[in-house]
Amino acid sequence: MKLCLSTKNQEMRNLLFIILICFANSLTAQTIAEKPTGERKGFIFGLGIGAGVLTLQTHDTTQIGFSTSLPNIKIGYLLNKKIAFFALLPGATYQQAGKTRGFEGIQLACQYWIKEKWWLMGGTGLTFDAPAFYTVKDPKTAEFYTGFPSYSFATGYECWRKGRFAIDIQYRIFMGKSNLLNNVERLGISNMFIFGFNWY
């Protein structure tokens, strides 16, 4: 099944892409050298909280809406001060039948620091489409779906850092599909702006 984006959705994606390009240009145009405040090394643990737009398509029905993203966990290891590999749990929430669900994933990802504070990230793995844990009363009746593959691409900038703790501002796009009942697929794309809290 191919994801047929509506005109409104396409315009929204174009706007987010323009914002991303402007953000990247502003970083590359920076000419003032920044001194590192602490070496990145060893294990990495991160939490993120953010918001954005989630687009879901099931059959010929497209749902577009505001979404939150929490907690966006990542756990991994820094090979050196520029490259890290980790397990990533990206995702976004949506409403269905008056209940909150998550369109999320579990992925293996790589993060690379282009400059001292600016990084790029890419990952791939499984999609999880499930009720928010706090809404589940009986796990046996919960509608829990998975799918493969899912992808994440992100860029971020560390706006504050002290020792081995850093706060960054991120833009991330997450794409995945979940396999519903009767061979039906749900395709999703989320565009999120996230505040990340990281311990190196």
N, C-alpha and C positions, 0 to 999 in steps of 0.2 A: 504494500500500500504506500503510495507516495503522498507526502505532505503537501497539500494544495493550500497555500497561504492566501488569505483574503487580501484585498487591496489595503485595508486598514492595517493589517498585520505587517505587510511589506513596508508600508510607510513608517511604522514604528521601528522596525528593524533598521531601516535606512537612517533614521534619526539617531538611534543608539550607536550605529556604526560611525556616524559623523562625530558624535561626542567622543568616542574612543579615539578617533584619529586626532582630534584637537588635543585630547589629553596626552597622547603619545608625542605630538609635536612640541607641546609645552615642555615635556621632559627632555627631549633631545636638544631643545634650544637652550637648555640651562648650561651656562658656561662657568659658573662658580664651582670650584672644586670643593667637595665635601669630605671632611675627615671622618673616618670610621670611629665609632665610639665603643666598639667591642667586637671581637672576632666571632663570626658565626662558625660553630663547630658542634659535632656530636649529634645527639638526638634533637628532633624538632617536634614541638607540639603547638597546634594552633586552633583557635576558636574564631568563628566569624558570625556576624549578625548583619543582616541587610534587607533590602527590599528591591522590587523591580516589577517586571511584567512576565507572566507565564502564559504561554499559548498551548492549548491542548486540542488535539483533533481525534475524534472517535467517529468512524464511518465518515459521513459527510457533514458532521457537526463540529464547528470550531468554537472553542471557548477561550476568550482573551480576558485577562483581568489582572488587577494588582495582586502582588504576592509578597510574602515575607520569607526570609531565609534564615533558619536558625537550627542547630548551632554551627553547621559547616566545620566539622572536625577534620583535622589532618594530623597524622602521626607518622614520623619517619626519621630519616638519618641524612645528615649532610656529609657528602663525600669530601667536599672541600668548601671553601667560603662562597663558591659560586653555584654549586650544583647540589640539589637535594632530591631524594626519592622518598615517596611516602604513600600511605593509604589515605585516600580522600573520601569524605562523605558530603558531597554537595547536594543541594536540593531546594525545593520551593513548595509552598503550601497552596492548596486550592480548596474550594467549597463544592461539595456534591451532596445533594439531598439534605442540605442543612448541616452537614458534618464536615469537619476539617480533615483533609487528607494531605499526604506528602507525595510529591513526584520527585524522587530522589535517586541516589546511586551510591555504589561503593566501587571505587576505582583505584588503580595504580597510576600515580602521577609523577611527573618530573618538573622541578622548578629551577629556573636558571636566572641568575642575576646579571643583567646586561651591564648595569652600572652599580655603584655601591648601594643605592637604594631602590633601583628600578628593576623589576623582575617580570619574566614571562613564565607561564605554566601550561602544561597540556596533560590530559589524562584520559583513560578509557577503562571501561569495566561494565558492571551490571546496572540495570535500572530497577528501582524498587518503587512500586505504586501501592501505597498502603495507608490505612487510617492513622491519624496522629495517635501516638501511644496513649495519651490521656483521654481519648474518646472510646477506647476499646474496653468493653465490659465482658465480652465473651470471645476469646481468641478464635474459637471454632467457627463463629459466624462472621468474623471480620473478612472483608474482601481484600486479600493480599495477592498482588500480582508482581511478576518479575519479567525481565526482558533483557535481550542482548543485541547490539551493544549500546553503550552510552558513551558520550564524549564531553569533555570539559576543556575550555580554552580560557585563559585569564591573563590579565596583566595587573600589576599593582605597584604602589610606591610607598615606601616606608616614610611616613611623615613624622614619626617620633621614635627614638631609640635610646635606650640606656642599658649599658652592660649587655646582657643576653636576652633582653626583653624588647620587643618592637611592636608598634602599632602601624598598620598600613591601610591604605584605601585601595580597594580592588574593583575591577569590572570583570564579570565572568559570564560566559554563555555556557549553558548546559543543554545537551540534546540527548534524547533517549526514547525508547519505546517500551511499553509494557504489553504483555500478552494476556488479554482478557479471556473470558469464557467464549465458547463457540468460535474459536479461531479469529477473534476480533483483536485488532491492535489499537492501542492508544499511543499517539505520537506527541511528544512535548518538546518545547524549547523555552528555556527561561533565560532572561537577561537581568542580571543582578548587579547592584552596586553594594559593596560590602565593606564593613569595618572589620579588620582582622587583628587579633591579639595573639602574638607569637612568642614562644619561649624557645631559645636555641641552646 
